[in-house]
Amino acid sequence: MSMVSETVKSRVGQVQKIALVVGIAGLAGGAAFYGMDKKQFFQSYLMSFIFWLAIGLGSLALLMIQHVAGGVWGFAMRRLFEAGAKTLVLLAVLFVPMFGGLAEVYEWVHPHDGDKILELKSGYLNVPFFTARQGIFFAVWVSLAFILGQLSRKEDQTADQSIGWWFKAFSGPGLLLFAITGGLASVDWAMSVDPHWYSTMYPVLFCFGCIFSAMLFNIVAMILLYNGGEIEKHMTKNHLRDVGSFVLGFVIFWTYLNLSQFLLIWSANLKEEVPYYLNRIEGGWQFVAILLGVGHFFLPFIVLLTRDAKRVKNNLLWICAWLLLMRFTDYLFLLGPSFSPKHFALNVSHLSLFAGIGGLWIWFFLWQWNSMPPIAVRDPRMVQEPIHGV
């Protein structure tokens, strides 16, 4: 009997086709905006790219975390993490167009005209060094995803128990590389949009946001894909409770990081730092801040305290889907006020490019997921997997 039901296989094939069409149409629509407003195109492209990059990069981090830490919670989702990590190859290709629009997004690309802060930062913030860093970042991420994927394939073929040691040998240092490269990427892609502003908490928020987004997406994917066939037995109520508890913890930690950054900057009241938040509490952006406070923290926190929210798959599905929407809102709040500080802006180019990059990403993700058995049956944790939920 196949681990995946024929119904799910058919549905996955249909979703892949739809995602590919949506992706191509979205990027084609975005190309129209390029002709009308080049600056708006690249600003929208960057925001959409970072959202989908966060899921791919976070999947790589979660894959390495579960290899290092073990635990049954990561066993059932391992193939999803692997598929998400492999999308970094596609994301590397999709980042290339950004090199044609650096001047449209980043102030530091232009002549500094006596700006002392930009002059001091010019040794780091310059186009040649920026380009080289992006090549290094993607080389590190893609290499880790490829190595762990190849080891996983070898484990399936040979059942060699020593491969578990190699998983840990690459994942331990890999997590350190993720923290370093992810933190630097956050400075390059997002924080340098406001080159006069800085926060030491920013890289932490970015890297954690990647892990948070990836966990939410992969929970949604697991609930939708693990239906029928032998695979369904690996999604027990206890397993759902475990990942639901992770989501609750992530919601709390996300709030703690954001509140800590806000309070430290607001209490210090430095002229280089405070404008970042002033731009985010006026011109309509204050309503986005309120939405994040209520929708990204308060409501999920209250709901996830209940038992059924974490053990009933449909409840958990809707909570995670809602939080994914809030993650996009968070990235909009992260970058939007820097591009449009005087008024809230969410236009068709944002939605078109979000759908374009997202459609291609989901198509590639499902293709990678289909290329391997959905459960790593040679994983030593296979024998720990409970057959029935409680």
ZARO-412205 format. One line per field, with one value per residue (C-alpha): residue number from 1; x, z, y; residue in three letters. Coordinates in Angstrom, 3 decimals. Layout:
<recs>
num <- (NUM|...)
xx <- (X|...)
zz <- (Z|...)
yy <- (Y|...)
residuo <- (ala|...)
</recs>
This chain:
<recs>
num <- (1|2|3|4|5|6|7|8|9|10|11|12|13|14|15|16|17|18|19|20|21|22|23|24|25|26|27|28|29|30|31|32|33|34|35|36|37|38|39|40|41|42|43|44|45|46|47|48|49|50|51|52|53|54|55|56|57|58|59|60|61|62|63|64|65|66|67|68|69|70|71|72|73|74|75|76|77|78|79|80|81|82|83|84|85|86|87|88|89|90|91|92|93|94|95|96|97|98|99|100|101|102|103|104|105|106|107|108|109|110|111|112|113|114|115|116|117|118|119|120|121|122|123|124|125|126|127|128|129|130|131|132|133|134|135|136|137|138|139|140|141|142|143|144|145|146|147|148|149|150|151|152|153|154|155|156|157|158|159|160|161|162|163|164|165|166|167|168|169|170|171|172|173|174|175|176|177|178|179|180|181|182|183|184|185|186|187|188|189|190|191|192|193|194|195|196|197|198|199|200|201|202|203|204|205|206|207|208|209|210|211|212|213|214|215|216|217|218|219|220|221|222|223|224|225|226|227|228|229|230|231|232|233|234|235|236|237|238|239|240|241|242|243|244|245|246|247|248|249|250|251|252|253|254|255|256|257|258|259|260|261|262|263|264|265|266|267|268|269|270|271|272|273|274|275|276|277|278|279|280|281|282|283|284|285|286|287|288|289|290|291|292|293|294|295|296|297|298|299|300|301|302|303|304|305|306|307|308|309|310|311|312|313|314|315|316|317|318|319|320|321|322|323|324|325|326|327|328|329|330|331|332|333|334|335|336|337|338|339|340|341|342|343|344|345|346|347|348|349|350|351|352|353|354|355|356|357|358|359|360|361|362|363|364|365|366|367|368|369|370|371|372|373|374|375|376|377|378|379|380|381|382|383|384|385|386|387|388|389|390)
xx <- (0.000|1.357|2.218|0.411|-3.183|-4.046|-6.364|-3.490|-1.185|-3.765|-4.370|-0.630|-0.293|-3.146|-1.751|1.664|0.144|-1.918|1.076|3.256|0.604|0.058|3.811|4.359|1.289|2.303|5.808|4.436|2.086|4.991|6.938|4.180|4.782|8.476|7.682|5.406|7.332|10.746|11.283|7.942|8.651|11.920|10.569|7.639|9.924|12.237|9.388|7.861|11.236|12.157|8.859|9.431|13.169|12.376|10.413|13.175|15.971|13.953|13.274|17.025|17.492|14.678|16.122|19.493|17.903|15.995|19.137|21.078|18.345|16.534|13.045|9.997|8.532|10.982|10.728|7.343|8.217|11.739|10.887|9.001|12.023|14.264|11.972|11.797|15.580|16.077|13.998|17.032|18.344|15.321|15.537|19.166|18.016|15.098|17.424|19.422|16.929|17.525|21.031|19.421|17.500|19.839|19.838|16.019|15.946|19.120|20.204|23.823|24.232|24.057|26.809|26.994|27.219|29.073|26.871|29.313|27.390|27.211|30.861|31.842|29.718|30.913|33.633|30.848|27.913|29.162|27.892|30.912|31.153|27.368|27.306|30.131|28.374|25.151|27.103|28.680|25.355|23.558|26.588|26.586|22.814|22.528|25.565|24.110|20.731|22.407|24.687|21.889|19.632|22.251|22.880|19.131|18.933|21.891|20.270|17.120|19.149|21.612|20.096|23.626|23.289|26.535|24.827|23.118|26.553|27.173|23.826|24.952|28.480|27.135|24.109|25.939|28.375|25.618|23.450|26.333|26.723|22.963|23.117|26.079|24.957|21.286|22.185|24.421|21.762|19.247|21.595|22.178|18.614|16.475|18.296|20.409|17.201|17.472|21.258|21.325|19.512|20.755|19.727|21.731|18.429|17.558|19.571|18.107|14.594|15.256|16.738|14.051|11.401|12.723|12.375|8.913|7.645|9.057|7.461|4.063|4.272|5.434|2.684|0.131|1.813|1.880|-1.821|-2.803|-0.483|-0.639|-4.168|-5.031|-2.646|0.004|1.390|-1.575|-0.575|2.492|0.317|-1.009|-2.709|0.405|2.515|0.129|0.259|4.059|4.275|1.357|3.280|6.246|3.997|2.773|6.361|7.349|4.474|5.632|9.306|8.522|6.632|9.460|12.074|10.003|9.001|12.601|13.862|11.093|11.584|15.367|15.235|12.380|13.940|17.383|15.685|18.619|18.006|19.565|17.196|13.822|12.771|12.506|9.512|8.141|7.676|5.738|3.232|1.824|0.434|-1.691|1.187|-0.002|-2.971|-0.609|1.244|-2.052|-2.980|0.349|-0.135|-3.603|-3.267|0.342|0.342|-2.831|-5.341|-2.962|-1.690|-5.196|-6.327|-3.192|-3.578|-6.557|-6.020|-8.093|-6.276|-3.101|-4.531|-7.273|-5.657|-8.255|-7.970|-4.174|-4.359|-6.395|-4.245|-1.032|-2.559|-3.635|-0.166|1.398|-0.717|0.588|4.147|3.610|2.146|5.246|7.547|5.333|5.718|9.453|10.132|7.029|7.455|11.062|9.835|6.693|7.103|4.293|1.444|0.474|0.995|-0.083|-0.634|-1.229|2.492|2.968|0.253|1.289|4.942|3.993|1.865|4.532|7.433|5.148|3.654|7.063|8.224|5.273|5.642|9.327|8.626|6.034|8.325|11.099|8.712|7.495|11.054|11.587|9.434|7.297|8.623|12.274|11.626|15.333|15.469|16.233|13.327|10.927|10.613|9.688|6.774|3.430|0.870|-2.180|-2.860|-4.090)
zz <- (0.000|-0.895|2.011|0.211|-0.922|-4.592|-3.713|-2.168|-5.098|-7.563|-5.498|-5.256|-9.019|-9.558|-7.020|-8.711|-12.075|-10.582|-8.621|-11.734|-13.720|-10.862|-10.510|-14.175|-14.347|-11.173|-12.416|-15.819|-14.074|-12.020|-15.222|-16.219|-13.011|-13.823|-16.919|-15.048|-11.792|-11.537|-7.925|-6.800|-8.650|-6.837|-3.457|-3.844|-5.215|-2.204|0.321|-1.428|-1.915|1.765|2.832|0.721|1.401|5.124|4.714|2.700|4.986|8.102|6.774|6.474|10.070|11.360|9.432|11.111|14.526|14.356|13.227|16.187|18.820|17.657|19.000|17.359|16.664|13.793|12.317|10.605|9.221|8.075|4.396|4.427|5.920|3.284|0.462|1.870|2.223|-1.396|-2.599|-1.756|-5.204|-6.823|-4.448|-5.430|-9.042|-8.088|-6.216|-9.358|-10.661|-7.497|-8.672|-11.418|-8.923|-6.008|-6.723|-6.555|-3.082|-1.218|-0.469|0.123|-3.577|-4.525|-3.991|-0.306|-0.785|2.476|4.538|7.303|8.390|4.884|4.300|7.436|6.339|2.741|3.389|4.010|2.111|-1.455|-4.527|-5.225|-1.620|-1.356|-4.498|-3.217|0.123|-1.524|-3.514|-0.294|1.555|-1.098|-1.641|2.062|2.238|-0.974|-0.077|3.327|1.791|-0.923|1.502|3.943|1.045|-0.383|3.033|3.413|0.045|0.944|4.246|2.388|0.015|2.428|5.943|7.116|10.792|10.705|8.502|11.617|12.843|9.579|9.903|13.261|12.016|9.293|11.151|14.253|12.412|9.861|12.530|13.408|9.721|9.501|12.398|10.920|7.293|8.138|10.435|7.823|5.136|7.347|7.498|3.732|2.561|5.181|7.766|5.159|3.602|6.528|6.403|9.193|11.607|13.304|15.928|17.337|17.862|14.169|12.988|15.840|14.864|11.224|11.848|14.342|11.936|9.300|11.686|12.768|9.194|8.201|11.154|10.334|6.636|7.259|9.802|7.214|4.565|6.886|7.740|4.077|2.695|5.404|4.687|3.788|3.110|5.521|6.013|8.080|11.096|11.577|12.304|15.750|18.232|20.379|17.417|16.668|20.325|20.212|17.116|18.362|21.580|19.479|17.746|21.094|22.284|19.028|19.317|22.801|21.813|18.723|20.946|23.485|20.818|19.218|22.525|23.765|20.669|20.894|24.600|24.344|21.392|22.797|26.242|24.818|22.666|20.268|17.163|14.945|16.222|17.141|13.558|12.709|15.023|14.351|10.723|11.955|14.220|11.749|8.246|8.618|9.674|13.280|12.318|10.957|14.288|16.137|13.785|14.554|18.289|18.177|15.299|15.709|19.491|21.496|19.567|18.749|22.339|23.793|21.308|21.578|25.344|24.765|24.405|21.257|19.350|19.473|19.127|16.502|13.089|11.491|14.382|14.166|10.374|10.572|13.351|11.401|8.166|9.987|11.473|8.026|6.941|9.986|9.022|5.659|7.534|9.729|6.679|5.241|8.523|8.526|5.128|4.028|6.236|5.046|1.463|2.215|5.613|5.243|4.280|4.348|1.003|-0.133|-3.869|-6.675|-7.358|-3.854|-4.417|-7.975|-7.108|-3.899|-5.976|-8.678|-6.418|-4.165|-7.034|-8.334|-4.786|-4.010|-7.374|-6.669|-3.059|-4.065|-6.816|-4.269|-1.768|-4.442|-5.353|-2.064|0.023|2.348|5.448|6.088|6.877|7.581|10.235|13.655|15.117|12.970|15.752|18.227|16.146|17.831|15.553|17.192|18.721|22.244)
yy <- (0.000|3.459|5.746|8.565|8.069|8.393|11.277|13.244|12.399|13.678|16.807|17.523|17.240|19.675|22.151|21.988|22.903|25.730|27.046|27.095|28.983|31.457|31.935|32.700|34.954|36.796|37.501|38.525|40.941|42.226|42.888|45.315|47.266|47.310|49.322|51.728|52.231|50.606|51.678|50.246|47.005|46.317|47.362|44.956|42.250|42.487|42.195|39.181|37.533|37.850|36.234|33.110|33.065|32.977|29.731|28.058|29.227|28.441|24.933|24.388|25.564|23.317|20.365|20.864|21.435|18.144|16.287|17.675|17.478|14.346|13.843|12.345|15.812|16.301|12.816|13.152|16.614|15.749|15.345|18.646|20.401|18.811|19.915|23.443|23.630|22.549|25.503|27.656|26.711|28.353|31.316|31.886|32.219|34.466|36.825|37.618|40.259|42.290|43.152|45.205|47.314|47.935|51.668|51.671|50.154|51.089|54.644|53.603|52.706|56.398|59.018|59.934|63.726|64.309|61.957|60.971|57.872|56.436|57.274|55.346|52.377|52.413|49.831|47.298|48.775|48.890|47.041|44.754|43.555|43.232|41.068|38.857|38.366|37.221|34.638|33.349|33.228|31.211|28.966|28.074|27.497|25.513|23.394|22.495|21.639|19.533|17.651|16.844|15.837|13.488|11.935|11.417|9.695|7.494|6.558|5.476|3.317|1.714|1.927|2.764|3.732|5.736|8.346|9.659|10.767|12.612|14.384|15.769|16.506|18.813|20.177|21.406|23.717|24.348|25.994|28.303|29.181|29.771|32.234|34.117|34.223|34.770|37.658|39.272|38.756|40.567|43.550|43.490|42.988|44.691|46.793|48.609|49.948|52.422|52.887|55.487|53.159|50.032|47.496|44.593|42.757|42.911|39.855|37.793|38.833|38.009|34.549|33.641|34.926|32.517|29.576|30.743|31.132|27.741|25.978|27.467|26.599|23.036|22.399|23.542|21.364|18.352|18.624|19.009|16.316|13.645|12.503|8.914|6.055|4.809|8.287|9.479|7.379|9.583|12.640|11.730|14.007|13.904|14.983|17.838|18.857|18.973|21.181|23.291|23.896|25.008|27.542|28.872|29.251|30.945|33.432|34.395|34.637|36.739|39.174|39.271|40.089|42.836|44.374|44.288|46.093|48.688|49.424|49.687|52.087|54.145|54.514|55.420|58.107|58.514|60.590|57.893|55.189|56.703|57.698|53.994|53.672|57.148|56.082|53.055|54.804|57.331|57.603|54.456|52.211|52.440|50.269|47.631|47.748|47.231|44.357|42.666|43.112|41.581|39.109|37.988|37.755|38.238|36.101|33.173|33.229|32.949|30.292|28.136|27.929|25.651|21.905|21.383|24.112|22.040|18.523|18.919|19.211|21.491|23.944|23.950|24.318|27.521|28.980|28.383|29.690|32.859|33.271|32.895|35.853|37.716|36.797|38.528|41.492|41.516|41.714|44.462|46.357|45.653|47.232|49.136|52.244|52.566|52.818|54.824|56.542|59.070|56.765|53.097|51.369|47.911|47.914|45.464|45.044|43.627|41.043|40.216|39.585|37.773|35.394|35.134|34.198|32.150|30.173|29.145|28.385|26.117|24.333|23.683|22.665|20.048|18.755|18.227|16.637|14.213|13.215|11.325|8.966|11.133|9.378|8.492|4.838|4.169|6.861|5.275|7.246|5.197|2.639|5.396|6.617|5.871|4.284|5.734|9.112|9.570)
residuo <- (met|ser|met|val|ser|glu|thr|val|lys|ser|arg|val|gly|gln|val|gln|lys|ile|ala|leu|val|val|gly|ile|ala|gly|leu|ala|gly|gly|ala|ala|phe|tyr|gly|met|asp|lys|lys|gln|phe|phe|gln|ser|tyr|leu|met|ser|phe|ile|phe|trp|leu|ala|ile|gly|leu|gly|ser|leu|ala|leu|leu|met|ile|gln|his|val|ala|gly|gly|val|trp|gly|phe|ala|met|arg|arg|leu|phe|glu|ala|gly|ala|lys|thr|leu|val|leu|leu|ala|val|leu|phe|val|pro|met|phe|gly|gly|leu|ala|glu|val|tyr|glu|trp|val|his|pro|his|asp|gly|asp|lys|ile|leu|glu|leu|lys|ser|gly|tyr|leu|asn|val|pro|phe|phe|thr|ala|arg|gln|gly|ile|phe|phe|ala|val|trp|val|ser|leu|ala|phe|ile|leu|gly|gln|leu|ser|arg|lys|glu|asp|gln|thr|ala|asp|gln|ser|ile|gly|trp|trp|phe|lys|ala|phe|ser|gly|pro|gly|leu|leu|leu|phe|ala|ile|thr|gly|gly|leu|ala|ser|val|asp|trp|ala|met|ser|val|asp|pro|his|trp|tyr|ser|thr|met|tyr|pro|val|leu|phe|cys|phe|gly|cys|ile|phe|ser|ala|met|leu|phe|asn|ile|val|ala|met|ile|leu|leu|tyr|asn|gly|gly|glu|ile|glu|lys|his|met|thr|lys|asn|his|leu|arg|asp|val|gly|ser|phe|val|leu|gly|phe|val|ile|phe|trp|thr|tyr|leu|asn|leu|ser|gln|phe|leu|leu|ile|trp|ser|ala|asn|leu|lys|glu|glu|val|pro|tyr|tyr|leu|asn|arg|ile|glu|gly|gly|trp|gln|phe|val|ala|ile|leu|leu|gly|val|gly|his|phe|phe|leu|pro|phe|ile|val|leu|leu|thr|arg|asp|ala|lys|arg|val|lys|asn|asn|leu|leu|trp|ile|cys|ala|trp|leu|leu|leu|met|arg|phe|thr|asp|tyr|leu|phe|leu|leu|gly|pro|ser|phe|ser|pro|lys|his|phe|ala|leu|asn|val|ser|his|leu|ser|leu|phe|ala|gly|ile|gly|gly|leu|trp|ile|trp|phe|phe|leu|trp|gln|trp|asn|ser|met|pro|pro|ile|ala|val|arg|asp|pro|arg|met|val|gln|glu|pro|ile|his|gly|val)
</recs>
